[in-house]
Amino acid sequence: MRSRYAAFALGNAGYLLATWHPATRPVELPLDPAQDFLLLKVLATHENGDSATVEFAARSRVGQRTQELHEVSRFVRVDGRWFYVDGMGT
């Protein structure tokens, strides 16, 4: 989760797509270069074999508008690597 947050903050769409499970990965991922990422709080994690969830809150700003995303993300491990599957906002 932290590496994906850092990739969002750095605008590294290639890394984000590479760590996204092929079953749910979009063809492209347009990122807003004006979006500043301010904070990531990992609130809870749960691992069960090759499946895991991460609950987090992330704060960002575009111009003067601050926003917060609160999500529970699902991950799966394939051949020893973790991939983001999807997330549900709370």
C-alpha positions in Angstrom: 0.0 0.0 0.0 2.8 2.4 0.9 4.6 1.9 -2.4 1.4 2.5 -4.4 0.7 5.7 -2.4 4.3 6.8 -3.2 3.7 6.0 -6.8 0.6 8.1 -6.8 2.5 11.0 -5.2 5.3 10.7 -7.7 2.9 10.3 -10.7 4.3 6.9 -11.5 1.4 5.4 -13.5 3.7 2.6 -14.8 4.3 1.3 -11.3 0.7 1.5 -10.4 -0.4 -0.4 -13.5 2.4 -3.0 -12.9 1.1 -3.7 -9.4 -2.5 -3.9 -10.4 -4.0 -7.3 -10.9 -4.6 -8.0 -14.6 -8.2 -9.0 -14.0 -9.1 -5.5 -12.8 -6.3 -3.3 -14.2 -7.4 -0.4 -16.4 -5.8 0.0 -19.8 -4.4 3.4 -18.8 -4.3 5.4 -15.6 -4.5 9.2 -16.1 -3.1 11.0 -13.1 -3.6 14.7 -12.2 -0.1 16.4 -12.0 -1.8 19.2 -9.9 -2.7 16.7 -7.2 -0.5 16.9 -4.1 -0.5 13.9 -1.8 -0.3 15.0 1.8 -0.8 12.0 4.1 -1.3 8.2 4.2 -2.6 6.5 7.3 -2.8 2.7 7.3 -5.6 2.0 9.7 -5.8 -1.8 9.5 -4.4 -4.8 7.7 -5.5 -8.4 7.4 -3.7 -11.2 5.6 -5.2 -14.7 4.9 -2.9 -16.8 2.9 -2.6 -15.2 -0.6 -5.3 -12.6 0.1 -5.1 -9.4 2.1 -6.9 -6.2 2.8 -5.6 -2.8 3.8 -7.8 -0.1 5.3 -6.3 3.3 4.8 -7.0 7.0 4.7 -5.1 9.2 2.2 -5.3 13.0 2.0 -4.5 15.0 -1.0 -5.0 18.5 -2.4 -5.7 20.0 -5.7 -5.4 23.8 -5.6 -7.1 25.0 -2.4 -9.3 21.9 -2.1 -8.3 19.1 0.3 -9.9 15.7 -0.1 -9.6 12.4 1.8 -10.0 8.9 0.5 -10.9 6.2 3.0 -10.8 2.8 1.4 -10.4 -0.9 2.1 -8.2 -2.3 -0.7 -8.0 -5.9 -1.6 -4.8 -7.5 -2.7 -3.8 -11.0 -3.9 -0.4 -12.6 -3.9 0.7 -14.3 -7.2 4.0 -16.0 -7.5 5.2 -14.2 -4.4 4.2 -10.7 -5.6 1.2 -8.7 -4.2 -1.2 -7.1 -6.6 -4.0 -4.6 -6.0 -7.4 -6.0 -7.0 -9.9 -3.3 -6.0 -11.1 -1.1 -3.3 -14.3 -0.1 -1.6 -14.6 3.4 -0.2 -16.1 3.8 3.3 
